[in-house]
Amino acid sequence: MENVLERLYEIEASATAILEQTDVRKKELAIQMQKRIEEFEAQLAEKTAETIARQRQELHEKIQEDLNNEQKRMDAQVNHLKKTYQERHTEIAKAILQEIIQE
């Protein structure tokens, strides 16, 4: 009977040791996983920041290009109006004067 009790105590001690080792290993794995999660989040944040910066730059360049094209178009219209005025300012002035007189 004493042998059985000794054997049960040995089994219990062995099981307790296994549970303690398992708990230690579980904590180690949790720490490793937390580190991996933090590394992943840092990499993701860096890639996201790079993507946002690149897209902002591309958008800025596109807006600048659109503004330049619009400025060229407006300059062409102003030049056309100036040319028309230079060529026809007397005729335009007479037409305006006629409108004023008729009223």
Secondary structure, 3 states (H helix, E strand, C coil): CHHHHHHHHHHHHHHHHHHHHHHHHHHHHHHHHHHHHHHHHHHHHHHHHHHHHHHHHHHHHHHHHHHHHHHHHHHHHHHHHHHHHHHHHHHHHHHHHHHHHHC
